[in-house]
């Protein structure tokens, strides 16, 4: 076993912070857990472009007896996503050695910092609604059963495979209206799902949609419109890449936290003005529309 040194202790603290960062981030995400995530542990800088490959389109051909197959050479297409968002959350811990003795102290600092980054990712993804030209519902009007049905029909007409899971993310007002749909709030018509909505407050699945509620659904004021989104996984892409390590000898130590196609960097440095250790949790990401036909604006 190697000797315990200041460098070992410092590295252990940063690793501890990094290990706790990703579970908190994933736990605070809604959209980030539903869309197509593209992550590679390669270094990148803000402004870089990542081309996310999309499956080609093939057609079926009728082959007669004695004839040959029809060779298809469809080109691979891609959706460029720019890594244009570098979000950070920074905090200080006066006595950093307490982190090793009292892990709960770390969570007190970490949770609000990482939650702020999660909110940025949610907002960025929900701001992609203009990329989906198909709209259902009426701006300024409550959500109705007919609107939800129209959203599912629109995805069906866009030839979204039935095997793909469908999601709908709505704001609090639409979620509340959903729970009050007459057929949905009665046990005899909605069964266990309606009972769960009444007791637990959760809707679960309805008309082939998994329903989620978000505080960051985008709203516009002229005219008043809430842009809820119904989509499948490949409608949007979230691309995350590693940020470079700090320069050696600059007094900063960095570790990467990577989990489930997410990655973020944790940097610890000493601040002589405050005599405290400074922690910066940051992530470099970009998001964009991959398949516009796989998403529908649900206006309320």
C-alpha positions as CSV (number, residue, x, y, z in Angstrom):
1,X,0.0,0.0,0.0
2,X,1.4,3.4,-0.9
3,X,2.0,6.1,1.6
4,X,-0.8,8.6,2.3
5,X,0.2,12.0,0.9
6,X,-1.5,15.3,0.3
7,X,-1.8,14.5,-3.4
8,X,-3.5,11.2,-2.6
9,X,-6.0,12.8,-0.3
10,X,-6.8,15.6,-2.8
11,X,-7.3,13.1,-5.6
12,X,-9.5,10.9,-3.3
13,X,-11.7,13.9,-2.5
14,X,-12.2,14.8,-6.2
15,X,-13.0,11.2,-7.1
16,X,-15.5,11.2,-4.2
17,X,-17.2,14.3,-5.6
18,X,-17.2,13.0,-9.1
19,X,-18.7,9.7,-8.1
20,X,-21.6,11.5,-6.4
21,X,-22.2,13.9,-9.3
22,X,-23.6,11.7,-12.0
23,X,-26.3,9.9,-10.0
24,X,-27.6,13.3,-8.9
25,X,-27.6,14.6,-12.4
26,X,-29.4,11.6,-13.9
27,X,-32.0,11.7,-11.0
28,X,-32.9,15.3,-11.8
29,X,-33.3,14.8,-15.6
30,X,-36.6,14.1,-17.4
31,X,-35.9,14.9,-21.0
32,X,-32.2,13.9,-20.8
33,X,-33.2,10.4,-19.9
34,X,-35.7,10.0,-22.7
35,X,-33.9,11.3,-25.8
36,X,-31.1,9.8,-27.9
37,X,-27.9,10.3,-26.0
38,X,-24.5,10.3,-27.7
39,X,-21.5,10.2,-25.5
40,X,-17.9,9.3,-26.1
41,X,-14.9,9.9,-23.7
42,X,-13.0,11.9,-26.2
43,X,-11.8,15.5,-25.6
44,X,-13.7,18.3,-27.2
45,X,-14.1,22.1,-27.0
46,X,-17.0,24.4,-27.1
47,X,-18.0,25.0,-30.7
48,X,-17.1,21.6,-32.0
49,X,-19.6,19.8,-34.2
50,X,-20.6,16.2,-33.8
51,X,-22.4,14.4,-36.6
52,X,-24.9,11.9,-35.2
53,X,-25.4,9.1,-37.7
54,X,-29.0,8.2,-38.7
55,X,-30.3,4.9,-40.1
56,X,-30.7,5.0,-43.9
57,X,-34.0,4.5,-45.7
58,X,-34.4,1.2,-47.6
59,X,-37.3,-0.1,-49.7
60,X,-38.6,-3.6,-50.2
61,X,-38.5,-5.0,-53.8
62,X,-40.5,-7.8,-55.3
63,X,-38.1,-10.4,-56.7
64,X,-39.4,-12.7,-59.5
65,X,-38.3,-16.3,-60.1
66,X,-34.9,-16.3,-61.7
67,X,-34.2,-12.6,-61.3
68,X,-31.6,-11.0,-59.1
69,X,-31.9,-8.8,-56.0
70,X,-32.1,-5.1,-56.3
71,X,-28.9,-3.7,-54.8
72,X,-29.4,-0.5,-52.7
73,X,-26.6,1.8,-51.7
74,X,-28.3,4.4,-49.5
75,X,-26.0,7.0,-48.2
76,X,-25.7,7.3,-44.5
77,X,-27.2,10.6,-43.3
78,X,-26.3,12.5,-40.1
79,X,-27.6,15.3,-38.0
80,X,-24.9,17.9,-37.0
81,X,-25.1,18.9,-33.4
82,X,-22.9,21.7,-32.2
83,X,-21.4,21.5,-28.7
84,X,-22.4,25.1,-27.9
85,X,-23.3,24.9,-24.2
86,X,-20.7,24.7,-21.5
87,X,-22.5,24.8,-18.2
88,X,-20.8,25.0,-14.8
89,X,-21.8,25.2,-11.1
90,X,-19.1,26.2,-8.7
91,X,-19.1,26.2,-4.9
92,X,-16.6,26.3,-2.0
93,X,-16.0,24.1,1.0
94,X,-14.0,25.8,3.8
95,X,-12.8,22.6,5.4
96,X,-12.6,20.1,2.6
97,X,-11.3,17.3,4.8
98,X,-14.7,17.0,6.5
99,X,-16.0,15.7,3.2
100,X,-14.2,12.4,3.8
101,X,-15.4,12.1,7.3
102,X,-19.0,13.3,6.7
103,X,-20.2,12.3,3.2
104,X,-23.6,13.9,3.8
105,X,-21.9,17.2,3.9
106,X,-20.8,16.7,0.3
107,X,-24.4,16.0,-0.8
108,X,-25.6,19.3,0.7
109,X,-23.2,21.1,-1.6
110,X,-23.5,18.8,-4.6
111,X,-27.2,18.5,-5.1
112,X,-28.1,22.1,-5.8
113,X,-25.0,22.5,-8.1
114,X,-25.8,19.4,-10.2
115,X,-29.5,20.2,-10.2
116,X,-28.7,23.5,-11.8
117,X,-26.9,21.8,-14.6
118,X,-29.8,19.4,-15.1
119,X,-32.2,22.3,-15.4
120,X,-30.0,23.7,-18.2
121,X,-30.1,20.4,-20.1
122,X,-33.9,20.1,-19.7
123,X,-34.4,23.7,-20.9
124,X,-32.2,23.2,-23.9
125,X,-34.0,20.0,-25.0
126,X,-37.5,21.4,-24.5
127,X,-36.5,24.5,-26.5
128,X,-36.2,22.4,-29.6
129,X,-40.0,22.4,-30.1
130,X,-39.8,24.7,-33.2
131,X,-38.0,21.8,-35.0
132,X,-41.2,19.8,-35.0
133,X,-43.7,21.2,-37.6
134,X,-46.6,19.0,-36.7
135,X,-48.8,20.5,-34.1
136,X,-52.0,19.4,-32.3
137,X,-54.1,21.2,-29.7
138,X,-55.1,24.8,-29.3
139,X,-52.9,27.5,-27.8
140,X,-54.3,28.8,-24.5
141,X,-56.8,25.9,-24.2
142,X,-56.7,23.1,-21.6
143,X,-55.4,19.7,-22.6
144,X,-58.2,17.3,-23.8
145,X,-58.4,13.6,-24.5
146,X,-58.9,14.5,-28.2
147,X,-55.6,16.4,-28.3
148,X,-53.7,13.4,-26.8
149,X,-55.4,11.1,-29.3
150,X,-54.4,13.5,-32.2
151,X,-50.8,13.5,-31.0
152,X,-50.6,9.7,-31.1
153,X,-52.3,9.6,-34.5
154,X,-49.8,12.1,-35.8
155,X,-46.9,9.8,-34.8
156,X,-48.6,6.8,-36.3
157,X,-49.1,8.6,-39.6
158,X,-45.4,9.6,-39.6
159,X,-44.7,5.8,-39.6
160,X,-43.2,5.7,-36.2
161,X,-42.7,2.0,-35.5
162,X,-45.2,0.7,-33.0
163,X,-42.4,-1.0,-31.0
164,X,-40.8,2.4,-30.2
165,X,-41.8,3.9,-26.9
166,X,-43.6,7.2,-27.1
167,X,-43.3,9.9,-24.5
168,X,-45.2,13.1,-23.8
169,X,-43.8,15.8,-21.6
170,X,-46.2,18.5,-20.4
171,X,-46.3,21.4,-17.9
172,X,-48.1,21.4,-14.6
173,X,-51.3,22.8,-15.9
174,X,-51.6,20.2,-18.7
175,X,-50.7,17.4,-16.2
176,X,-53.4,18.6,-13.9
177,X,-56.0,18.8,-16.7
178,X,-55.0,15.3,-17.7
179,X,-55.7,13.9,-14.3
180,X,-59.2,15.4,-14.5
181,X,-60.2,13.9,-17.8
182,X,-63.6,12.3,-16.8
183,X,-62.9,8.9,-18.3
184,X,-59.5,8.8,-16.7
185,X,-60.4,9.6,-13.2
186,X,-62.9,6.9,-12.8
187,X,-61.8,3.4,-11.8
188,X,-64.5,1.6,-13.8
189,X,-63.2,3.3,-17.0
190,X,-59.5,3.7,-16.4
191,X,-58.8,0.8,-14.0
192,X,-55.6,0.8,-12.0
193,X,-54.2,3.7,-13.9
194,X,-57.0,6.0,-12.9
195,X,-56.7,4.8,-9.3
196,X,-53.0,5.6,-9.3
197,X,-53.8,9.1,-10.7
198,X,-56.2,9.7,-7.9
199,X,-54.1,8.4,-5.0
200,X,-50.5,8.8,-6.1
201,X,-50.9,11.7,-8.4
202,X,-49.0,9.9,-11.2
203,X,-50.6,9.1,-14.6
204,X,-48.1,6.6,-16.0
205,X,-49.2,5.5,-19.5
206,X,-52.2,6.7,-21.5
207,X,-53.0,6.2,-25.2
208,X,-49.6,4.6,-25.7
209,X,-47.7,7.6,-24.2
210,X,-45.6,7.5,-21.1
211,X,-46.4,10.8,-19.4
212,X,-44.0,13.1,-17.7
213,X,-44.3,16.5,-16.1
214,X,-41.6,19.2,-16.3
215,X,-41.3,22.7,-15.0
216,X,-39.2,23.7,-18.0
217,X,-41.8,23.2,-20.8
218,X,-41.4,26.2,-23.0
219,X,-44.1,28.9,-23.1
220,X,-44.6,31.9,-25.5
221,X,-46.7,34.9,-24.7
222,X,-47.8,36.2,-28.1
223,X,-50.1,34.4,-28.4
224,X,-50.1,32.6,-25.1
225,X,-49.0,29.0,-25.9
226,X,-47.5,26.2,-23.9
227,X,-45.3,23.9,-26.2
228,X,-45.7,20.4,-24.7
229,X,-43.9,17.7,-26.6
230,X,-44.9,14.2,-27.7
231,X,-42.0,12.3,-29.2
232,X,-39.9,9.1,-29.5
233,X,-36.3,8.6,-28.5
234,X,-34.8,9.4,-31.9
235,X,-36.7,12.7,-32.2
236,X,-33.9,14.6,-30.4
237,X,-30.3,14.0,-29.6
238,X,-28.2,15.1,-26.6
239,X,-24.5,15.0,-27.3
240,X,-22.0,15.2,-24.4
241,X,-18.2,15.2,-24.7
242,X,-15.3,15.4,-22.3
243,X,-13.7,18.7,-21.4
244,X,-9.9,18.8,-21.3
245,X,-7.9,18.4,-18.0
246,X,-6.5,21.5,-16.4
247,X,-2.8,22.3,-17.3
248,X,-0.4,20.5,-15.0
249,X,1.1,22.6,-12.2
250,X,-1.8,25.0,-12.1
251,X,-3.0,23.8,-8.7
252,X,-6.2,22.2,-10.0
253,X,-7.1,18.5,-9.9
254,X,-9.8,17.1,-12.2
255,X,-11.7,13.9,-12.4
256,X,-14.4,12.7,-14.9
257,X,-17.8,11.2,-13.9
258,X,-19.3,9.0,-16.6
259,X,-22.5,7.0,-16.4
260,X,-25.2,6.0,-18.9
261,X,-24.0,8.1,-21.8
262,X,-23.5,11.1,-19.6
263,X,-20.2,12.6,-18.7
264,X,-19.1,15.6,-16.6
265,X,-15.9,17.0,-15.2
266,X,-15.2,17.9,-11.5
267,X,-12.3,20.3,-10.9
268,X,-10.9,21.1,-7.4
269,X,-8.7,24.1,-6.8
270,X,-7.5,26.2,-3.9
271,X,-8.7,29.8,-3.5
272,X,-6.2,31.8,-1.4
273,X,-8.6,34.8,-1.1
274,X,-11.1,32.8,0.8
275,X,-8.8,30.0,2.2
276,X,-11.2,27.4,0.8
277,X,-11.3,24.7,-1.7
278,X,-13.3,25.5,-4.8
279,X,-15.2,22.8,-6.7
280,X,-16.5,23.3,-10.3
281,X,-18.8,20.8,-11.8
282,X,-19.1,21.4,-15.5
283,X,-20.4,19.7,-18.7
284,X,-20.0,20.4,-22.4
285,X,-23.1,19.5,-24.5
286,X,-25.2,20.2,-27.5
287,X,-28.7,19.1,-28.5
288,X,-30.7,19.1,-31.7
289,X,-33.5,17.6,-33.7
290,X,-32.6,14.3,-35.3
291,X,-36.0,13.2,-36.9
292,X,-38.6,15.9,-37.1
293,X,-41.3,13.4,-37.9
294,X,-40.8,11.7,-34.6
295,X,-42.0,14.6,-32.6
296,X,-45.3,16.6,-32.2
297,X,-46.0,19.9,-30.6
298,X,-48.9,19.5,-28.2
299,X,-50.2,23.1,-27.7
300,X,-52.2,24.2,-24.7
